[in-house]
């Protein structure tokens, strides 16, 4: 007995469609937010963070001093 048999016999087949629609809405929202034209400056600043040269924490596990 597979998962599709359990879902089919329990009458939950409609929930799989709802879950897929919700996933697609969430995925589309993430893609739109990521590639929105107004976020270019913010993403450029974030991409330069590792290269700024300011260190906010220890550079190695033993460099607490």
N, C-alpha and C positions, 0 to 999 in steps of 0.2 A: 504494500500500500504506500503510495507516494504522497507527497505534499499536495499535488494537484487533486488527488482523490479526496483527501481530507477537506480541502477548501471547497471542492465541488459538492460534497455531501453535506457540509455544514451550511451551505447557502451563502458563503462569503466571497463568491466570485466577483461581485460588484465592488468589493473593497479593494481588490487588486487594481481595478481601473482607477479608483479614487486615489490610491497611493501613487500610481504612475503619473496622474495628472498633477498631484501636489509636488512630486519630485521634479517634473518638467517646469512647473512654475518657479520653484526654488532655484533650479539650475539656470533658467533664463534670467532671473533677477540677479544672480551672481555675475553672469556674463555681462549683462547690461551695465551693472555697477562698476565692474572692472574696466570695461572699455569705453566708459562715458568720456566724451571729449573734455569735460570740465575737470576731470581728475588727473590730467596729464602732469600738471605741476606737482601735485602731491605725490604721484608715483615716481616722478623724476627725483624728488627730494629723498624719498624712501630708498631709491636704488643707489643713491650716493652715500647712505649712512655708513656702510662698511669701510668706505674710503676716506672718511672725514679726518681721521687721525686722532680724534678724541676718544680716549678709552674710559669707559664708565665703570669698569670692573677689573679684577685681576687678569693678567694675561696668561698666567699658568696656575695650576692648582696650588702650588706652594708659594705664590707671590702675594701673600696677605699683608705683608709689612709695608 
